[in-house]
Amino acid sequence: MDVPRHLGHHEAAAELPLVTESATVTDVTVMDENRVDEVERAVRAILDRNDAGDWYDEEEIGSDVDWEDLQSRAAEAGFSDAELDALSDLAGRFERPYPSLLRVRVCIDDDTPFEFAPGQYATVTFDGHPRPYSIASSPTEDEVEFCIRRVPGGRLTTDLFQYLDEGDEVTVRGPNGEMVLGPPSANDLVFLATGTGVAPFKGMVDYLFDTGRNVVDGVERDVWVFLGCAWEDDLAYREAFREYDRRYDGFHFVPTLTREHHLTDWTGESDYVQRVLLKYVDDDAVDTDELPPGLARFVAEPPARDIAARIDPGSVDVYACGISAMVEQLVDTTLAVGVPEEATQFEGFG
């Protein structure tokens, strides 16, 4: 499957039409959290459970810990595989730069309005470095919003996270991208994303509700957002999606977190997005005998969220965005359960 990509093609992005030389940054908001204290408590709890609390003094669980040495000692001491995996995940989270997830809004200063379709992307240039980002705002808004994840060693994201501030000037080129929200129809909508792949879907969802396109011929469409991340604070726009969930009977936000259980008593979904999706599919609309064994068992699994609605694969439009390898799996899964190929749009990066 050839998954369209839009990140990483810097030279091509620089050739996009110039929208403005003088877009002004109006807001820079951190969306993730500094969870160092939580990580330290979780590591301490693992050591205490294994009678290894004396390995480090209380103050040493932080930056003084040699994480590689800690994991090696734990393996030699016979810690369980689950605890060794937890130490590895917690070490990675501890060493992750903070902040790592930004919401950036810009105001296009030129007289010509910046017109785009929900789901497209634009290229932002700051300090001489261009990089394409999905537009996370609706065309109904006056400003343009981007959701930015810090890329370790990335020149632009390093500058953005260290130096970008309100009032700074950036250059915007575009828009571009073929994954755009389709015209209103009786079909329900399913958005499948990992990480910041949810950004274009935030713009699409906002547009749907801003324009009333969540209702067609007097019938409210079911709108599903499945978002997979490692930790809860990696869920970009989680509060906005949860507010939609509270306000609209037809909106369903289903986050799935693979590592959050190390820090909290997370009781939501915790598997890969494509597997979680299957739990919410109408099993009467799927011939499980025709599914690969690795997928069929998830259709029968009870979902973690108490949602009465179910997904009819033959009556949905599906959009998928995220890391390219994951998007391929997401699309393969939707096609396997009977979503028509013409009812799917997808885009990958990384």
Secondary structure by P-SEA (a helix, b strand, c coil): ccccccccaaaaaaaccccccbbbbcccccccccaaaaaaaaaaaaaaaacccccccccccccccaaaaaaaaaaaacccaaaaaaaaaaaaaaacccccbbbbbbbbcccccccccccbbbbbbcccbbbbbcccccccccbbbbbbbbccccaaaaaaaccccccbbbbbccccccccccccccbbbbbbbccccaaaaaaaaaaaaaacccccccbbbbbbbbbbbcccccccaaaaaaaaaaccccbbbbbbbcccccccccccccccaaaaaaaacccccccccccccccccccccccccccccccccccbbbbbbccaaaaaaaaaaaaaaccccccccccccc
